[in-house]
Amino acid sequence: MEFSSREAVIKAMKDYTIRRGVDYRVHESEPTTFYAKCTQYDAGCDWLIRVSKMSRKFCWEIRRYNGSHTCTRATISQDHSKLDSNTVAEAIKPLVEVDPSIRVKSVIAEVQSKFNYTISYRKAWLAKQKAVESIFGGWEASYEALPIWFEAMCHKEPSVVVHFQTMPAYQGDDLVPNIRVLHRVFSSYYPCIRAFRHCKPIVQVDGTHLYGKYKGCLLVAVSQDGNNNIVLIAFAIVEGETSDAWHFFLSNLRQHVVRCDGVGLISDRHDSIRSAVDRSDGAWSPPRAFHMFCIRHIESNFLRKFKAPYLQKLIVNIGYSRTIREYETRYQRLRERGEAYTNWLDRIPHEQYALAFDGGYQWGHMTTNLVECINSVLKGARNLPVSALVKATFYRLNELFTRKRAEAEARINAGHVFSELVTSKLQANQRAAGNIQVSCFDRQNEVFEVRECPSGVEYAVDLRQQRCDCGEFQVDRLPCRHVFACCANQRLNWQLYVHDVYKMDQVRRVYRVRFKPLGNPTTWPVYHGPRFVGNPFLRRVSKGRPRMTRFLNEMDTRMLRRPRRCKQCGAEGHSRSRCRQGGGENNPGAN
């Protein structure tokens, strides 16, 4: 047989030995010769191979071969010495290229099905990292490619916002010219900037850790369109969730993307975010913006303080109170459990967590679930090199905008005025309006009084001010069942009271601007800027799988989840490995 290169020879030999379940030992490895024998050669097995480089043929050729193994492996093992991480990396390349977030357990299963060997977790993890680096490039080269890629994007679309913050590079005490250390980068694509103008005026922000060779955080800002679709509007790669990093992100977000006033900013209660908001010189403060807290994080802080999981639902319900009456009722119930609870809650301004006092700027959003969903989508990209992460974000957004634009066009062509989710909610409210009695209190000013049957509860409805005592009208900007009853009684068009953001024409405008392809890199402008390198202080020193550095809180504990249930006996409180009925080797009570 003939082979094109030395690497092809070694690969073929490894595949053969792995498939046959045998092994070999290298006895001679020279630039022009490769000689190997079976590991049991001295014990009676005659298998050997010698491959030489033929200069006239420009190939490698097998010159000697005894192709019959008469040995058996000395020890039985689930793994194979020649099935190293490099071999596994080559085998799983197609899977990693399609899904960089593929789980290590899936890699182990793929190797088992392909080679009939079960490799260790560490070998599978190393193989995945090598496959990622082989497909998406090395980390150092990725930092060099990042400014080139962004400059090409700005050349194709000048309205793209990219802001770098760099630091000087030193070698010892000497300044290195033409090299800069990447400190932070903020980016927002032009279609995302234009999309926010037609979304709900709310912004949810959060940060998530990067998993690659260099530490860091990915800060993300998202909004939502009228059809409850999540829209990523900006992101930044920073050194960590520090006050300076959040100030860098929020100031650029306010300057380039979120330019309108009366916007709601929703985040967790991280001290760095609150410090950045205070340093914004009023850009994220009333009346220009209104900073609200995620009720799930308030609940987590409460449980950390008092260790009272039986009150968690009451804390959440207090935040979700749409009217002052509901808020006061639930607040009093918490006060009856202990004044220490309400004293702690009073330290947080109620307009920052309760719907009844937020002025409608939360649009009914009480958590940062939107940005958490984006973080889960980008989870596979967070262990990629920095330029591959940015490219993955770009192409995934392009795919999302293309699909949502087609869906909006199809719905408009079908004659639908409102989005699908809004239509179903409006139909439910319209059906519920049949059991409501309406008394015209002030027809000229469009003020009415309604009574629900058979409960007899009365509500005041002000159509001109778009308010209802139930709180749904002013929170969701959608007609509630009481508004439908008033419109039916006075023969008014209820569609006038639906906010424009829920109309399909507005949803289509969210995705109207298209992403421009970057084309062939040979057509990109020549980059004349400095060469970027990663921050050496953020590089992970230890080898192998990075350890989790996240501080777990009450949202991560099993106290707030379902009890652990054994898969062996079905009882709660233990796992299968600890089950007394299991009989496994991990079970101390097994025979």
C-alpha positions in Angstrom: 0.0 0.0 0.0 1.0 3.6 -0.6 0.3 6.6 1.5 0.5 10.3 0.9 2.3 11.3 4.1 3.8 10.0 7.3 0.6 11.1 9.2 -1.5 9.0 6.9 0.6 5.9 7.7 0.2 6.4 11.4 -3.5 7.0 11.1 -4.0 3.9 9.1 -2.1 1.8 11.6 -4.0 3.2 14.5 -7.3 2.5 12.9 -6.2 -1.0 12.1 -5.0 -1.9 15.6 -8.0 -0.3 17.3 -10.4 -2.2 15.0 -8.6 -5.5 15.5 -8.1 -5.0 19.2 -4.3 -5.4 19.1 -1.5 -3.1 19.8 2.0 -2.2 18.5 5.2 -0.6 19.7 7.3 1.7 17.6 11.0 0.5 17.2 12.2 3.0 14.6 10.8 6.4 13.7 12.9 8.4 11.3 12.1 11.1 8.7 12.1 8.5 6.0 11.3 5.3 7.9 8.7 4.0 10.3 9.1 0.6 11.9 6.8 -1.0 14.4 6.2 -4.5 16.0 3.4 -6.1 17.9 3.7 -5.5 21.7 3.7 -9.3 22.0 6.5 -9.8 19.5 8.9 -11.3 22.0 6.1 -13.6 23.2 5.6 -15.3 19.9 3.6 -12.9 17.7 5.3 -12.2 14.4 3.4 -9.1 13.3 5.6 -6.2 12.1 5.5 -3.4 9.6 8.1 -1.2 7.9 7.1 1.8 5.9 9.6 3.9 3.9 9.4 7.2 2.0 10.0 6.6 -1.7 11.6 9.7 -3.1 10.9 8.8 -6.7 7.3 8.2 -6.2 6.8 11.0 -3.7 4.9 8.7 -1.3 5.3 6.3 1.6 5.2 2.6 0.8 5.0 -0.5 2.9 8.2 -2.4 2.3 7.8 -5.2 4.8 4.7 -6.6 6.5 3.8 -9.6 8.5 0.1 -9.3 8.6 -1.0 -12.0 10.9 -1.5 -11.4 14.6 -1.2 -14.6 16.7 -1.5 -12.9 20.0 -4.2 -11.9 22.4 -4.2 -8.8 24.6 -2.5 -9.4 27.9 -5.2 -7.4 29.8 -8.8 -6.8 29.0 -9.6 -3.1 29.0 -12.5 -0.9 27.9 -10.0 1.6 26.4 -7.2 1.4 23.9 -3.7 3.0 24.1 -3.8 4.1 20.5 -7.2 5.6 20.9 -5.7 8.9 22.1 -7.3 12.3 22.2 -6.0 13.3 18.8 -7.6 10.3 17.2 -10.9 11.0 18.9 -10.7 14.6 17.9 -10.4 13.7 14.2 -13.4 11.3 14.6 -15.7 13.8 16.3 -14.9 16.8 14.1 -18.1 16.6 12.1 -20.2 16.6 15.3 -18.3 19.5 16.9 -18.6 21.5 13.7 -22.3 21.1 13.7 -22.8 21.6 17.4 -19.8 23.1 19.4 -21.9 22.7 22.6 -22.0 18.9 22.3 -21.8 17.3 25.7 -18.8 15.2 26.7 -21.1 12.3 27.4 -22.3 12.4 23.8 -18.6 12.3 22.7 -18.1 9.2 24.8 -21.2 7.6 23.3 -20.0 8.4 19.7 -16.6 6.9 20.3 -18.2 3.8 21.8 -20.4 3.3 18.8 -17.7 4.0 16.3 -14.7 2.2 17.9 -16.4 -0.1 20.4 -14.3 1.4 23.2 -15.3 3.5 26.2 -12.9 6.3 26.8 -12.5 8.3 30.0 -14.2 11.6 30.6 -10.9 13.5 30.5 -9.8 12.0 27.2 -13.2 12.9 25.7 -13.0 16.5 27.1 -9.4 17.0 25.7 -10.5 15.6 22.3 -13.4 18.0 22.2 -11.1 21.0 23.0 -8.7 19.9 20.3 -11.5 19.5 17.8 -12.8 23.0 18.6 -9.3 24.5 18.2 -8.8 22.6 14.9 -12.1 23.8 13.5 -12.4 27.3 14.8 -8.7 28.2 15.1 -6.4 28.8 18.0 -7.0 31.3 20.8 -4.0 33.6 20.0 -4.9 33.6 16.3 -8.5 34.3 17.2 -7.5 37.5 19.1 -5.5 38.6 16.1 -8.5 38.0 13.7 -11.1 39.8 15.8 -10.3 43.4 14.8 -9.8 42.3 11.2 -13.3 40.7 11.2 -14.9 43.8 12.8 -13.3 46.2 10.4 -14.6 44.1 7.5 -18.1 44.3 9.0 -17.9 48.0 9.5 -16.7 48.3 5.9 -19.8 46.4 4.7 -22.2 48.1 7.1 -20.9 51.4 8.4 -23.8 51.7 10.9 -22.4 48.7 13.0 -21.3 49.8 16.4 -18.0 48.4 17.6 -16.0 49.9 20.5 -12.7 48.5 21.7 -10.9 49.2 24.9 -7.3 48.0 24.9 -4.2 48.1 27.1 -0.5 48.4 26.3 1.5 45.1 26.0 4.7 44.7 28.0 7.5 42.2 27.7 9.1 42.5 31.1 9.4 46.3 31.7 9.6 47.1 28.0 6.6 48.4 26.0 5.9 46.2 23.0 5.0 48.4 19.9 2.1 47.6 17.6 0.6 45.1 20.0 -2.4 45.8 22.2 -4.0 43.7 24.9 -7.8 43.3 24.3 -9.5 44.6 27.5 -13.1 45.0 26.4 -15.2 45.1 23.3 -18.8 46.3 22.8 -20.8 45.5 19.7 -24.2 45.9 18.3 -25.2 45.0 14.7 -27.2 47.5 12.7 -30.3 45.3 12.2 -30.4 44.8 16.0 -30.2 48.6 16.6 -33.1 49.2 14.2 -35.1 46.3 15.6 -35.1 47.8 19.1 -37.1 50.8 17.9 -40.0 48.6 17.1 -39.8 46.3 20.2 -41.2 46.8 23.7 -39.3 49.6 25.5 -37.7 47.2 27.9 -34.1 45.9 28.2 -32.9 42.9 30.2 -29.2 42.6 30.9 -27.1 39.9 32.4 -23.6 38.5 32.3 -22.3 34.9 31.8 -18.9 33.4 32.2 -16.7 32.3 29.2 -15.4 28.8 29.3 -12.3 28.9 27.0 -8.6 29.3 27.6 -9.1 32.9 28.7 -11.4 33.9 31.5 -13.9 36.6 31.0 -17.6 37.5 30.8 -20.1 37.9 28.1 -22.5 40.8 28.9 -25.8 40.6 26.9 -28.8 43.0 26.5 -32.1 41.7 25.0 -35.5 43.0 24.3 -38.8 41.5 23.1 -41.0 42.1 20.1 -44.8 42.1 20.1 -45.0 38.3 19.4 -42.9 37.4 22.5 -39.8 36.7 20.5 -36.4 37.5 22.1 -34.3 40.0 20.3 -30.6 40.3 21.1 -29.7 44.0 20.8 -26.1 44.2 22.1 -23.3 42.3 23.7 -19.8 42.9 25.1 -16.8 40.7 26.0 -15.2 42.0 29.3 -12.8 40.9 31.9 -15.6 40.2 34.5 -18.7 41.5 36.1 -17.1 44.6 37.6 -18.5 48.0 38.1 -16.2 49.4 35.4 -17.2 46.7 32.9 -20.9 47.2 33.5 -20.4 51.0 33.2 -18.6 50.4 29.9 -21.4 48.2 28.6 -24.4 50.3 29.8 -23.0 53.6 28.6 -22.4 52.2 25.1 -25.8 50.6 25.1 -27.4 53.9 26.1 -25.4 55.9 23.6 -25.7 53.8 20.5 -28.8 51.5 20.9 -31.3 52.5 23.6 -31.8 56.1 22.8 -35.4 56.5 23.6 -36.7 57.7 27.0 -39.1 55.9 29.3 -37.4 52.6 28.9 -37.4 49.9 31.6 -34.1 48.2 32.6 -34.4 44.9 34.3 -31.5 43.1 35.9 -30.5 41.2 39.0 -29.4 43.0 42.2 -25.7 42.7 41.5 -23.7 45.5 43.2 -21.7 46.2 40.1 -24.9 46.8 38.0 -26.3 49.2 40.6 -23.0 51.0 40.8 -22.9 51.4 37.0 -26.5 52.7 37.0 -25.6 55.3 39.6 -22.5 56.4 37.6 -24.6 56.9 34.4 -25.3 60.6 35.1 -29.1 60.0 34.9 -28.9 58.0 31.6 -30.5 55.0 33.3 -32.4 56.9 36.0 -35.9 58.4 36.0 -37.4 60.0 34.0 -35.2 58.7 31.2 -35.1 55.1 32.3 -36.4 53.0 35.2 -34.3 50.3 36.8 -36.2 47.3 38.1 -35.0 44.1 39.8 -35.7 40.5 38.8 -38.2 39.0 41.3 -36.4 35.6 41.2 -33.2 37.2 42.4 -35.1 39.1 45.2 -36.6 35.8 46.2 -33.1 34.2 46.2 -31.7 37.0 48.4 -34.7 36.6 50.8 -34.1 32.9 51.2 -30.4 33.4 51.7 -31.2 35.9 54.5 -34.0 34.0 56.3 -33.8 30.4 55.2 -37.6 30.3 54.9 -38.5 28.4 51.7 -42.2 28.3 52.7 -42.4 32.1 52.1 -40.8 32.1 48.6 -44.2 32.0 46.8 -45.5 34.9 48.9 -42.5 37.0 48.0 -43.0 36.3 44.3 -46.7 37.0 44.5 -46.1 40.4 46.2 -44.0 41.4 43.2 -46.6 40.2 40.8 -49.4 42.2 42.4 -51.0 44.3 39.7 -53.0 46.5 42.0 -52.2 48.3 45.2 -55.0 46.4 47.0 -53.4 43.1 46.1 -50.0 44.3 47.1 -51.2 45.5 50.5 -53.1 42.3 51.2 -50.1 40.1 50.4 -47.7 42.5 52.2 -49.8 42.2 55.3 -49.7 38.4 55.1 -45.9 38.6 55.1 -45.9 41.0 58.0 -48.0 38.6 60.0 -45.3 36.0 59.6 -42.8 38.4 61.1 -41.9 42.1 60.9 -38.3 41.2 60.1 -39.4 39.9 56.7 -41.2 43.2 55.8 -38.4 45.3 57.2 -36.0 43.5 54.9 -38.3 44.0 51.9 -38.8 47.7 52.8 -35.1 48.3 52.0 -35.9 47.7 48.4 -38.1 50.5 46.8 -41.4 48.9 45.9 -41.4 50.6 42.4 -38.3 48.4 41.6 -40.0 45.0 42.0 -43.8 45.4 42.2 -46.1 45.7 39.2 -48.5 47.9 41.1 -45.9 50.7 41.5 -43.7 50.4 38.5 -45.7 52.8 36.3 -46.1 50.1 33.6 -42.4 50.4 32.6 -41.9 46.6 33.1 -44.6 45.6 30.7 -45.4 42.7 32.9 -41.8 41.3 32.8 -40.8 40.4 36.4 -37.6 38.3 35.7 -34.5 38.2 33.5 -35.7 35.1 31.8 -35.3 36.5 28.3 -31.6 37.1 28.7 -31.2 33.8 30.5 -32.7 32.1 27.4 -30.1 33.9 25.2 -27.3 32.7 27.6 -28.5 29.1 27.2 -28.6 29.5 23.4 -25.0 30.9 23.4 -23.8 28.4 25.9 -22.2 26.3 23.1 -20.4 29.3 21.8 -19.0 30.4 25.1 -16.2 27.9 25.0 -15.1 28.9 21.5 -12.2 31.3 20.7 -13.3 34.9 20.9 -13.6 35.6 17.1 -15.5 32.3 16.7 -17.9 33.4 19.4 -18.6 36.7 17.7 -19.1 35.0 14.3 -21.5 32.5 15.8 -23.5 35.3 17.3 -23.6 37.1 13.9 -24.7 34.1 11.9 -27.3 32.9 14.5 -28.8 36.3 14.6 -29.0 36.4 10.8 -30.7 33.0 10.8 -33.2 34.2 13.4 -34.0 37.5 11.6 -34.5 35.6 8.3 -36.9 33.1 9.9 -38.9 35.6 11.9 -39.2 37.9 8.9 -40.7 35.1 6.8 -43.1 34.2 9.6 -44.3 37.8 9.9 -44.7 38.1 6.2 -46.7 34.9 6.0 -49.1 36.0 8.8 -49.6 39.4 7.2 -50.4 37.8 3.9 -52.9 35.6 5.6 -54.8 38.7 6.8 -53.9 38.7 10.5 -53.6 42.1 12.1 -52.1 41.0 15.5 -49.5 38.5 16.5 -50.6 34.9 17.2 -50.0 35.0 21.0 -51.8 38.3 21.4 -54.7 37.1 19.3 -55.3 34.1 21.6 -55.1 36.3 24.7 -57.6 38.8 23.2 -60.0 36.1 22.3 -59.9 34.7 25.8 -60.6 38.2 27.3 -63.4 38.8 24.8 -65.1 35.5 25.8 -64.8 36.4 29.5 -66.5 39.8 28.9 -69.9 38.2 28.4 -70.4 37.9 32.2 -69.7 41.5 33.0 -72.3 44.3 33.5 -71.4 47.8 32.4 -72.7 51.0 33.9 -71.9 54.2 32.0 -70.3 56.5 34.6 -69.0 59.3 32.4 -69.5 58.5 28.7 -68.0 61.8 27.5 -64.7 61.0 29.2 -65.0 57.3 28.5 -65.1 56.3 32.2 -67.2 53.3 33.1 -68.0 51.1 36.0 -68.3 47.3 35.5 -69.4 44.5 37.8 -68.4 40.9 37.4 -71.1 38.2 37.7 -71.7 36.3 39.9 -68.9 37.5 42.2 -70.2 41.1 42.2 -66.7 42.6 42.2 -66.7 46.1 40.7 -64.0 47.8 38.7 -63.5 51.3 37.2 -62.4 51.5 33.6 -60.9 54.7 32.0 -60.5 54.1 28.3 -59.1 57.5 27.6 -56.3 57.1 30.2 -56.1 53.3 29.4 -56.5 52.2 32.9 -58.5 49.5 34.7 -58.7 48.7 38.4 -57.7 45.1 37.6 -54.3 46.3 36.5 -54.0 44.2 33.3 -54.8 47.1 30.9 -52.0 49.4 32.0 -49.4 46.6 32.5 -49.8 44.6 29.3 -51.1 47.5 27.1 -53.8 45.1 25.9 -57.6 45.3 26.5 -58.6 43.2 29.5 -62.0 41.6 29.8 -63.5 44.7 31.4 -62.4 46.9 28.5 -64.0 44.4 26.0 -67.2 44.7 28.0 -67.2 48.5 27.9 -66.4 48.5 24.1 -69.2 46.1 23.4 -71.6 48.1 25.5 -70.8 51.4 23.8 -70.1 49.9 20.3 -66.5 51.0 20.3 -63.7 49.5 18.4 -61.5 47.6 20.9 -58.6 47.4 18.4 -57.9 51.1 19.1 -56.8 50.1 22.6 -54.2 47.5 21.5 -50.7 48.9 21.6 -49.0 49.2 18.2 -46.1 47.0 19.3 -48.5 44.0 19.1 -49.5 44.6 15.5 -48.0 42.4 12.8 -46.9 45.3 10.7 -44.8 46.5 13.7 -43.4 43.0 14.3 -42.4 42.8 10.6 -40.5 46.1 11.1 -38.4 44.5 13.9 -36.8 42.1 11.3 -37.0 44.3 8.3 -33.3 45.3 8.1 -31.2 42.4 6.7 -27.7 41.3 7.7 -25.2 41.9 4.9 -22.8 39.0 4.0 -19.2 39.7 4.5 -18.1 37.9 1.4 -14.7 36.5 0.6 -12.0 37.6 3.0 -9.8 38.4 0.0 -12.1 41.3 -0.7 -11.9 42.8 2.8 -9.9 46.0 3.3 -6.3 45.7 4.5 -6.1 46.1 8.3 -3.4 48.5 9.4 -4.2 48.6 13.1 -2.2 47.0 16.0 -2.2 43.3 16.6 -4.5 42.1 19.4 -3.5 39.6 22.1 -5.4 38.1 25.0 -4.9 39.4 28.5 -2.2 37.1 30.1 -3.7 37.7 33.5 -7.0 36.1 32.4 -5.4 33.0 30.9 -6.3 29.8 32.7 -3.1 28.4 34.1 -4.3 24.9 35.0 -4.7 22.2 32.3 -7.7 20.1 31.7 -11.3 20.7 32.3 -11.9 24.2 34.0 -13.5 24.1 37.4 -16.8 25.9 38.0 -16.2 29.2 39.7 -19.8 30.3 40.0 -21.1 30.9 43.5 -24.2 28.8 44.0 -27.2 30.4 45.7 -30.6 29.4 46.7 -31.8 29.2 43.1 -29.3 26.3 42.6 -30.1 24.3 45.8 -32.4 21.3 45.8 -34.4 22.9 48.5 -36.3 24.8 45.8 -36.5 21.8 43.4 -38.3 18.6 43.4 -37.0 16.0 46.0 -34.5 13.6 44.7 -36.2 10.3 43.6 -34.5 7.0 43.3 -34.7 5.3 39.9 -34.4 1.9 41.4 -37.2 1.8 44.0 -39.0 5.1 43.2 -38.7 6.4 46.8 -37.7 10.0 47.6 -34.6 11.1 49.5 -31.8 9.1 47.9 -30.4 8.2 44.5 -30.0 4.8 42.8 -26.3 4.4 43.9 -27.5 4.7 47.6 -30.5 2.5 47.2 -30.7 -0.4 49.7 -32.5 -2.4 47.0 -30.0 -1.8 44.3 -27.4 -4.4 45.1 -24.6 -2.5 43.2 -21.0 -2.2 44.2 -21.5 1.4 45.3 -24.1 0.3 47.7 -22.6 -0.3 51.1 -25.5 -2.6 52.0 -25.2 -4.8 49.0 -24.2 -8.5 49.4 
